[in-house]
Amino acid sequence: MADPERGRAVLGELRRLGVRTSIDDYGTGYSSLAYLRHLPADELKLDRSLTADVDSDPRAAAIVKHTVALAHDLGLRLVAEGVEDAAVVPVLARLGCDLAQGHHVAAPMPADELLRWVAARRGGPAGGPAAARPAPTLPPGQVRTR
C-alpha cells in the first residue's frame, strides 16, 4: 500500500457508511501483520496457499488454527479461500473458520448468472450454475463452515 495513512482514512470512512471490508489473500505477498493492527476491516481472507492441504498437512492446520484465533481475538471473521472440495470443509470448521470460499461453493460467474444462482438458493426460480447444491445463507461464493 503506497499511502497507508490515506488507506486507513478511506477504509474508516467506508466503514462509517456501512461498507464491510476484507483483507484479502492474507498470509502472502503484501498482506502483513501490520495491516491487522492498523487497517479497519471486518474479515480476514486466508489465502488458498495456506488452506489447500489443511486436511492432510498438520503444519497447514496449525497455521489455519492460529490465524483463526488471531482473527477472532481482533474481532474479525475468518474466510478460508480456495476451498475446492467437501473434504476440507469439516476440517476448516473444526479449526474455527467462519466461512469457506472457492469452487466447492461456486465457480466465478457473470452477474446475470449470479442473480439466478442467488434466486435459486433463496427459494426463487430455479436455474443458474450449481443449482443442485444446498442453499447457503451467505453471499454467493461463500459457505458457513460451522
Secondary structure as the mmCIF struct_conf table of DSSP 4:
data_model
#
loop_
_struct_conf.conf_type_id
_struct_conf.id
_struct_conf.beg_label_comp_id
_struct_conf.beg_label_asym_id
_struct_conf.beg_label_seq_id
_struct_conf.end_label_comp_id
_struct_conf.end_label_asym_id
_struct_conf.end_label_seq_id
HELX_RH_AL_P HELX_RH_AL_P1 PRO A 4 ARG A 16
TURN_TY1_P TURN_TY1_P1 LEU A 17 GLY A 18
STRN STRN1 SER A 22 TYR A 26
TURN_TY1_P TURN_TY1_P2 GLY A 27 GLY A 27
BEND BEND1 THR A 28 THR A 28
TURN_TY1_P TURN_TY1_P3 GLY A 29 TYR A 30
HELX_RH_AL_P HELX_RH_AL_P2 LEU A 33 HIS A 38
BEND BEND2 LEU A 39 LEU A 39
BEND BEND3 ASP A 42 ASP A 42
STRN STRN2 GLU A 43 LEU A 46
HELX_RH_AL_P HELX_RH_AL_P3 ARG A 48 THR A 51
TURN_TY1_P TURN_TY1_P4 ALA A 52 SER A 56
HELX_RH_AL_P HELX_RH_AL_P4 PRO A 58 ASP A 73
TURN_TY1_P TURN_TY1_P5 LEU A 74 GLY A 75
STRN STRN3 ARG A 77 ALA A 80
BEND BEND4 ASP A 85 ASP A 85
TURN_TY1_P TURN_TY1_P6 ALA A 86 ALA A 87
HELX_RH_AL_P HELX_RH_AL_P5 VAL A 88 ARG A 94
TURN_TY1_P TURN_TY1_P7 LEU A 95 GLY A 96
BEND BEND5 ASP A 98 ASP A 98
STRN STRN4 LEU A 99 GLN A 101
BEND BEND6 GLY A 102 GLY A 102
TURN_TY1_P TURN_TY1_P8 HIS A 103 VAL A 105
HELX_RH_AL_P HELX_RH_AL_P6 ALA A 111 ARG A 121
TURN_TY1_P TURN_TY1_P9 ARG A 122 GLY A 123
BEND BEND7 GLY A 124 GLY A 124
BEND BEND8 GLY A 128 GLY A 128
TURN_TY1_P TURN_TY1_P10 PRO A 129 ALA A 132
BEND BEND9 ARG A 133 ARG A 133
HELX_LH_PP_P HELX_LH_PP_P1 PRO A 134 PRO A 136
BEND BEND10 THR A 137 PRO A 139
TURN_TY1_P TURN_TY1_P11 PRO A 140 GLY A 141
STRN STRN5 GLN A 142 ARG A 144
#
